[in-house]
Amino acid sequence: MTDLDTPGLWEYRSAHQEPDDFDDFWQATLSEAADIPVDVKLVPVETGLLTVDVFDVTFAGFGGDPIRAWLRLPRAVSGPLPAVVQFHGYGSGRGHALDDLLWASAGYAHLLVDVRGQGGGYAGGDTGDPSGSGPSAPGFLTRGIESPQTYFYRRVFVDAVRAVEVLRQHEAVDARRVNVFGASQGGGIALAVAGLATDLAGVFVQAPFLCDIRRATLITDTDPYHEISRYLAAHRTSVDLVFGTLGYFDAIGFARRATAPAWFSAGLMDDVCPPSTVFGAYHAYAGPKQIKVWDYNGHDAGGSQDLATALAAFGTGLPRHAES
């Protein structure tokens, strides 16, 4: 039921090594994106809520493609507000305007961002992915995997960094107190943003995906990681090419460059994002950090108890020397 016991997790260090030109690749990618105006559009949404205002947001992501999000602001709370940018799980979307009211109810400006091309799963999305790619296994994990330039998550990570910029520009937001949050795929995206964006106030990742990817393909046969295995079963000579591309997108590379205070969680019985892969990113994380392990939980990790931890963490901060 577990891949490593607790002592093994604390001893484990990932063998992942990012490509030598990792920093150059991402600097060039973000520089190219910066040439395109963010072009934010906000449309108020009538929800009937008495304590939260909701806005339908569109902004220019990678290549100028329109990205949709919900912005929720606490009503009758004076700014500038602390803020949370949230990224959702694999295959999901931003959902309904009335979903995910936690952060705004706690006094935060909250931006919940669509992942392009997703939203056909358990919560709907409204953002397409106009960019094409070569052959891929069903799902998103191998889309455009022939090259880091065409890989799906290159576009997604740029969208996510620009979402932070969108929230920082809002007049109600304290740009110095912007946090990123996500579970599963959202956690992997949040770690990427932590390594690419500067001056984040905090990072919270619950059972993060996209960590220690090669190890994950060897120790779980559960999707989404199994999408890579299926692809390589059909493209037998592409192993080096595939993991060469993924080297630019593994969250461990971003964790090594992240400095904002971070909180991790993992379920020891998680067969979607095995706990050793989460610990691989945790141990690599360069900033102050804490992690909570849930012995008898799977991919849900701590569930709502993790959310309570995130609320407390973002409210009080983490000492710069912390690690536990």
C-alpha positions in Angstrom: 0.0 0.0 0.0 3.0 2.3 0.3 6.1 2.8 -1.8 8.5 3.7 1.1 8.0 3.7 4.8 8.3 7.0 6.7 12.0 6.6 7.5 12.6 5.8 3.9 10.8 8.9 2.7 12.9 11.1 5.0 16.1 9.5 3.6 15.0 9.5 0.0 16.6 11.9 -2.5 15.6 12.0 -6.1 18.0 11.2 -8.8 16.3 13.7 -11.2 18.7 16.0 -12.9 17.3 18.8 -15.0 18.9 19.7 -18.4 22.0 21.9 -18.4 20.0 24.6 -20.3 17.0 24.5 -18.0 17.3 28.1 -16.8 18.1 29.4 -20.3 15.0 27.5 -21.7 12.7 29.1 -19.1 14.2 32.5 -19.3 13.7 32.5 -23.0 10.2 31.2 -22.7 9.1 33.8 -20.2 10.9 36.6 -22.1 8.9 35.6 -25.2 5.7 35.6 -23.2 6.4 39.0 -21.7 6.2 40.6 -25.2 2.5 39.9 -25.2 0.3 42.2 -23.0 -1.7 40.4 -20.3 -4.9 42.2 -21.5 -7.1 41.4 -18.5 -10.8 41.6 -18.9 -13.1 41.4 -15.8 -16.9 40.9 -16.1 -19.0 41.0 -12.9 -21.1 37.9 -12.3 -24.5 38.1 -10.6 -24.5 35.2 -8.1 -26.9 36.2 -5.3 -24.0 36.0 -2.8 -24.0 38.6 0.0 -20.4 38.4 1.1 -18.4 37.6 -2.0 -18.1 39.4 -5.4 -17.3 37.2 -8.4 -15.8 38.2 -11.7 -15.4 36.3 -14.9 -11.8 36.8 -15.9 -10.1 36.5 -19.3 -6.4 37.2 -19.8 -3.8 36.5 -22.5 -1.7 33.4 -21.7 1.0 31.7 -23.7 1.0 33.0 -27.3 -1.8 35.4 -26.4 -4.3 32.6 -26.1 -7.3 33.6 -23.9 -7.3 31.9 -20.5 -10.4 32.0 -18.3 -10.5 32.2 -14.5 -12.8 33.2 -11.7 -11.8 36.1 -9.4 -13.6 36.2 -6.1 -13.2 39.1 -3.7 -14.6 39.4 -0.2 -17.2 42.1 0.0 -16.9 45.0 2.4 -13.3 44.1 3.4 -10.9 47.0 2.9 -7.8 46.3 0.8 -5.1 45.8 -0.2 -5.9 42.2 0.3 -3.7 39.1 0.6 -4.3 36.8 -2.4 -4.3 33.2 -3.5 -3.9 32.0 -7.1 -5.3 28.4 -7.3 -4.6 25.8 -9.9 -7.0 22.8 -10.2 -6.5 19.0 -10.6 -5.9 17.0 -13.7 -8.7 17.1 -16.3 -10.8 19.5 -14.2 -11.6 23.2 -14.7 -12.5 26.4 -12.9 -16.0 25.0 -12.3 -19.1 27.1 -11.5 -19.0 30.7 -10.2 -20.4 29.5 -6.9 -17.7 26.9 -6.3 -14.6 27.3 -4.1 -15.6 30.1 -1.9 -13.2 29.3 0.9 -10.5 31.8 0.2 -12.7 34.8 -0.4 -14.7 33.9 2.7 -11.4 34.0 4.6 -10.6 37.5 3.3 -8.4 36.7 0.4 -8.6 37.8 -3.2 -8.9 34.4 -5.0 -8.1 33.7 -8.6 -9.0 30.1 -9.7 -7.4 29.5 -13.1 -8.4 27.2 -15.9 -5.8 24.8 -17.3 -6.1 25.2 -21.0 -7.7 22.3 -22.9 -9.0 20.6 -19.7 -12.3 20.9 -18.0 -14.1 17.7 -19.2 -13.7 16.0 -15.9 -15.3 16.6 -12.5 -15.5 20.4 -12.9 -16.1 22.2 -16.1 -13.6 24.5 -17.8 -13.9 27.2 -20.4 -10.4 27.5 -21.9 -9.3 25.8 -25.1 -5.8 25.0 -26.2 -5.4 26.3 -29.8 -1.8 25.0 -30.1 -1.4 21.7 -31.9 1.0 18.9 -31.2 2.1 15.5 -32.5 0.8 12.1 -31.5 0.0 11.5 -27.9 -1.6 8.9 -25.6 -5.1 9.7 -24.4 -4.9 12.5 -21.8 -2.6 15.5 -21.6 0.7 14.2 -20.2 2.2 13.2 -23.5 0.7 16.0 -25.6 3.6 17.6 -27.6 6.1 15.5 -25.8 8.4 15.3 -28.9 10.0 18.6 -27.9 10.1 20.9 -24.8 9.1 23.7 -27.2 5.8 22.0 -28.1 5.1 20.2 -24.8 1.7 20.9 -23.3 2.9 22.0 -19.9 5.2 24.7 -21.4 2.0 26.5 -22.3 0.3 25.7 -19.0 3.2 27.0 -16.8 3.4 30.2 -18.8 -0.4 30.7 -18.3 0.1 30.1 -14.6 3.0 32.6 -14.2 0.9 35.2 -16.0 -2.1 34.5 -13.7 0.1 35.6 -10.8 0.8 38.8 -12.7 -2.9 39.3 -13.3 -3.7 39.2 -9.6 -0.8 41.4 -8.6 -2.0 44.1 -11.0 -5.5 44.2 -9.4 -6.1 47.4 -7.4 -7.6 45.4 -4.5 -4.6 43.1 -4.1 -1.4 43.6 -2.0 1.2 42.5 -4.6 3.6 41.5 -1.8 1.2 38.9 -0.3 0.3 36.7 -3.3 0.3 33.0 -2.5 -0.1 30.0 -4.9 -2.1 26.9 -4.0 -3.0 23.6 -5.7 -3.7 19.9 -5.2 -2.4 17.1 -7.5 -1.8 18.7 -10.9 -2.5 22.1 -9.3 0.3 21.4 -6.8 2.7 20.6 -9.6 1.8 23.8 -11.4 2.1 25.8 -8.1 5.7 24.4 -7.7 6.5 25.4 -11.2 5.3 28.9 -10.5 7.3 29.0 -7.3 10.4 28.4 -9.3 9.6 30.8 -12.1 7.9 33.8 -10.4 9.6 36.0 -7.8 8.5 37.3 -4.4 5.7 34.9 -3.7 4.4 35.1 -0.1 3.7 31.4 0.2 3.2 28.0 -1.6 0.9 25.2 -0.6 0.9 21.9 -2.5 -1.3 19.0 -1.6 -0.3 15.6 -3.1 1.5 17.4 -5.9 1.7 15.8 -9.4 4.5 16.3 -12.0 7.2 15.5 -9.3 10.0 13.0 -9.8 8.2 11.9 -13.0 10.5 9.1 -14.2 10.3 7.4 -10.8 6.6 7.7 -10.8 6.3 5.9 -14.1 8.2 3.0 -12.6 6.3 2.6 -9.3 2.7 3.2 -10.2 0.5 2.0 -13.1 -2.3 4.5 -12.3 -3.2 7.4 -14.6 -2.1 10.0 -15.3 1.5 8.8 -15.0 0.6 5.6 -16.8 -0.2 7.7 -19.9 3.6 8.0 -20.3 4.1 4.2 -20.0 1.4 3.6 -22.6 3.0 6.1 -24.9 6.4 4.5 -24.6 5.0 1.0 -25.0 3.9 2.2 -28.5 7.0 4.4 -29.1 9.7 2.0 -27.9 12.7 4.0 -29.2 11.5 7.3 -27.7 12.4 6.8 -24.0 15.4 9.2 -24.1 13.5 11.8 -26.1 10.4 11.7 -23.8 12.4 12.0 -20.5 14.6 14.6 -22.2 11.5 16.7 -22.7 10.1 16.0 -19.3 13.3 17.1 -17.7 12.3 20.7 -18.3 9.0 20.3 -16.6 9.6 18.1 -13.5 8.6 20.1 -10.4 11.9 19.1 -8.7 13.8 21.4 -11.1 11.5 24.3 -10.1 11.6 23.3 -6.4 15.4 23.7 -6.4 14.9 27.3 -7.5 12.0 28.3 -5.2 12.5 30.4 -2.2 9.0 31.3 -0.9 7.9 29.5 2.3 6.2 26.2 1.3 3.8 23.7 2.8 3.5 20.2 1.4 1.2 17.3 2.2 1.2 13.6 1.1 -0.8 10.5 1.7 1.2 7.4 2.3 -1.3 5.3 0.4 -1.4 7.6 -2.7 -1.1 5.5 -5.8 -1.7 8.5 -8.1 1.2 10.7 -6.9 3.3 8.2 -4.8 4.6 9.8 -1.6 8.2 9.3 -2.5 7.8 11.5 -5.5 6.3 14.2 -3.3 9.2 13.9 -0.9 11.6 14.1 -3.9 10.3 17.6 -4.5 10.1 18.4 -0.8 13.7 17.6 -0.2 14.8 19.5 -3.2 12.8 22.6 -2.3 15.2 25.5 -1.6 13.1 27.7 0.6 11.7 27.2 4.1 9.3 24.3 4.1 7.1 21.9 6.1 5.4 18.7 5.2 2.5 16.8 6.7 2.2 13.0 6.1 -1.2 11.2 6.3 -0.5 7.6 7.0 -3.8 6.0 5.9 -4.8 8.4 3.2 -4.4 8.2 -0.6 -4.5 11.0 -3.1 -6.9 13.0 -0.9 -4.0 13.5 1.5 -5.3 15.5 4.4 -8.4 16.8 2.6 -10.1 19.6 4.4 -7.6 19.4 7.2 -4.9 20.4 4.7 -7.1 23.4 3.8 -7.2 24.4 7.5 -3.4 24.1 7.6 -3.1 26.3 4.5 -5.4 29.0 6.0 -3.3 29.1 9.1 0.0 29.0 7.2 -0.9 31.8 4.8 -2.2 33.9 7.7 0.9 33.6 9.9 3.7 32.8 7.5 6.6 30.3 8.0 9.9 31.1 9.7 12.7 31.4 7.1 14.6 28.6 8.8 11.7 26.2 9.1 11.9 22.5 8.1 10.0 19.6 9.6 
